């Protein structure tokens, strides 16, 4: 499957997961060690069911926006979460434009006399990037770093920092220690081979068994998004069947059934690679024989290739002379 399609599947998988309010709060509380995170009023978390489209960025749109409130204080703020599978050096600028669009929308829906009041204030927006790519995230972490000569102008230029969740940079031990849904997702989404995937699924048996029915359903949904684009249609049905029948009380069976399916997937990929190698080797022999003047019928006979294939090889050789 093309890399772009796989990246899209990743984004959709995370979007499905993190538009669930409790999982989003879990993400913040697991990885953002700041006081305001502890003070979020969970009863006031609201997913904004609207996309903010930026025409300047090829019709890209914001991924997830939440409206939140601090406990026991009349402080409303927003979290803007962008999902990235590749390094985007314009990310600080994109985040700024999204933030402006959110504020613009808030002003549009605020009574005119209220917006012009001396004490009127816009809500804070906390920009966040969740990145699950393999390459290091080398993008500026603060907006002012994108401004040429910003050091000259002290505090007179616009600035903000965004929170970065870099999935592949977390240690396995840290993620296993958190022992929750979002850390388990990060653990499986890191750049790992099929053997490591099986090993980590086994290590997660206890964690998965402790998930609520709702969380377990979210995990299975995410796993489908991530695994299915990488496997054959035949094995997709197996994955679907395993996940559909699984319950939190049957986690061990689910994990070992998935491990067996991953083994089958690996074996099929290996066989396909071997077959491809054989075919390429035969073509190489045929081409070499033709270049040395061997007859088309003779080459077809010794390689067992279709005579039309040998003829095309001969034509290619003639064209390159």
N, C-alpha and C positions, 0 to 999 in steps of 0.2 A: 504494500500500500504506500502511496506517495507520502513523503514526510509531512507536507502541509496538511493532508487529510488526518494523519495521526495526531498532529498538534491540535487540530480542530476538535478531535475526539477528546483529547486531554482537557481542553478548555471547557467543553460541554460537560464532561464528567465532573470537573471542579465546580462549575456553575450549578449543576444539579445538587451537589453536596452543600455548597456554601450559601445557597439561597434558603437553606434551612436555618432558622434563627439560632437555635441552640448550638449548632455546629460552628456557626460564625463566631459566637461568643466564646466557644471552646478554643477556637483558633487564636483569638486575641489573648485569652487567659493562659494559654499554654506557652506562647512565644513572645508576648510583649510584657516585659517586666516594668510596668509603669503604674503609678498609683491610680490614675484615672480609669484604668481597665477594671480594677477591683470595685470601683464605684458605679459601674453601669447598672442601671435599673432594668433587669431582664424583662419585666412586665411591660416596659415601654419601647422595646425594640421593634422597629417597623421597617420592613423591606420596601423600598421605593420601586413601585412597579412601573418604571419608566426608563427608557434608554436615552442617553445624551449623545447625539451624533455630531461628529466633527467633520465638516466638509473638507477641511484642509488636510485631513489625514485619510484620504481615500475612503470616506464613508465609514471609518471606524467608529464604534460606539462604546460607551462605558460598559463595563461588565456588571458590577454589583454595587448598589448604593443602599446604605442603611441610615435611617434616622434613629438616633439614640438619645437617652437622657441620663444625667447624673443623679444618683439617689439623693433624696432630701434637698435637692437644689433645683431651681428652675433654669437649668442649663441644658439646652438642646444642642446637639452637635451631629455631624454626619461622618460616616466612614465611606470612602470611595475605594473599592478594591478592584485592581486590574490584574487579569490573569495573563501571564506571558510564558511562551514556550521558547522564545528566542530573544537574544539581546537587542534592545531597541534604544539607541543613543538619544532619541528624541523624547524618551519617556517623561522627563521632568516637564518639558513643554506641553506634552499631551495632558499630563495631570493638571497643569495650570489651566488649560483650556476647558477641561471637564469641570474643574472647580468653579470657573467663571460661569459656565452654563448652568450649574446647579444654583449658584447665587442669583443668576438672572431669572431662573424659573421661580425661585422663592420671592423675589421682588415682584415679579409679574402677578403672583397670587397673594400679595399683601396689599391691604387697603392703602390707597395713595396717601391719605392723611397720616396713617401709621408709619409708613416708610419714610416720610419727611420729618417725623418727630425727632427732636434733638437726641433723645435717649435710645433711638432705634439702633439695634445691632444685628449684623448678620451672624448666622451660626458658624462656628468653627467647622472646618472640613479636614479630616485626617486622611491623607492619601496613603494608600497601601499597594504594594506590588507583590504578587505571588508568582515566583519564577521557578519553573521546573526543568529548565534547559540544562544541558551538560556543560557548556562553556561557562567560564567565570563571568559573573555579572560585573562588568567594568564601567557601567554607566554612572554619571555623576549622581551622588546621593542628595545633594542640595541643589536648589534651583539656581542660586547665584553663581555656581561653578560654570553654568552655561553662558554667563554674561561676560563678555570681553572687558577686561579692566575693572571688574567689580571690586577688587581690593582698593581701588583708588577712592571709591565713593562711600566707604564705611557703611553705615546703616541706612543710607538713602536709596538703596536699590532693593527690589522685591526679593524675598527669599523664603524658602520652606524646605524641610527635609521630609522624605517619605519613608515609611516603614517597609523593609524588604524581608519577605519570607523566601529564602533561597533553599529550595527543597533538597538539592543534592549536597549542600554544605553541612547539614545536620549530622551528628554522629549517630550511628546505630544504637549505641548504649543510651544516649539521651532520649531518643524516640521510644525505645522500649520502656524506659523509665517513666515516661509520661503516661503510658498505658491507657490511651483513650482512642477514640475514633480517628481524629485528625492526625495524630502522631502515627497511627497504624497506616493510614493512607500515604503519608509522606515516606514511611519506611518502605512501602512496596513500590512507590513511584520513583525512587532513586534509580540511577543508572546501574542496573544489576543484570547479571545473566540469568538464565532459566534455573540453574542450580541454586543460586543465591535467592531467587524468588521463592523456590520451594522451601529452602532453609528458613527464610523469614516468615513464611506462612505458618510453618510448624512452631516457630518461636512465639507467634501471635495467638496460638490456640487459646490460652488463658485470657488474653485481652479480649478477643472476640466473644468468648463465652460470657464475659461480664457486661457486654453491651446490652442496652435495652432493645426491645423488639424493634422500635422505631430506628434506632441507630444501626442495628444489624441490617435492616432493610436498606438504609442509605449506603452502607458499606457494600452490600451485594450489587446495588445499582451502579456504584462507582466502579467496582471491579469489572462489571460487564462492559462499561464504556471503554475501559483501558485494555482489557484482554482481547475482546472480540475483533478489533481491527487487525490484530497481529496473527490471527489463526485462520485456518481454512473453514469453509462453510460447514463441513462435516463436523469439525470439532466445536464450532460455535453452538451447535445443538446440544452437544454434551455439556458444555459450560453452562448453557441456559438451564438444562435439566438439573444439573448439580445444584446450582444456586437457587432455583425455584423451589426445590424440595427441602432446602436446608433451613433449620431453625437454630436459634442461639444454643439450644440444648444439644444440638447435633453438630457442633462446630468441628470436632475432631474428624468425624466422617467426611464432612465437607472438605476440610483441608487436605486429607489424604486422597480423596477423589480428584481434587484439583491438581494435586501433585502428580498423580498418575496421568492425567490429561496433558499436563505440561511435558512429562516424559514422552508421551506419544507425539506431541507437537515437535519436540526436539528431534526425535527419531525420524519423523517424516521430512523435516527440514534437512537433516543430514543425508538421507537417502536421495532427496532431490538434488542436493549439492554434488553428491557422488555421480549421479546420473548426468548432471550438467557437465561435470568434469570429463566424464567418458566421452560424451558427445563432442566436446570441444577438442579432445585429444584425437578423435577419429577425423574430424575436419582438418586438424593440423597435419595429420599423416597424408590425407588426400591432397591437400594443397601442396605439400612438399613433393609428392610423387608427380603431380602434374607439372610443377615447375622444372622437374628433372626430365620432362618429356614423355612420361608414361601415358599410355592410351586411356581415353575416357572409360571405355568398357572394362579395361583391366583394373583401373582404380575403383570403379563401382563394384567390381567383383570382390576385390580383397578387403574393402572397407565395409561392404554391405550397405552402402549409402544408395539412395534412389539416384538413378542415372541423371535425372533432371537437376538434382542438387549438385552433382559433379560437373555437369555442363555449366551451371551458373558460376561455380568456382573457377572453371577454366576461362570463362568470359571475363571475370574479375581480374584474373592474372594477365590476360591479354591487354586489358584496358590500362593496366599499370605499367606496362612495358614502355 
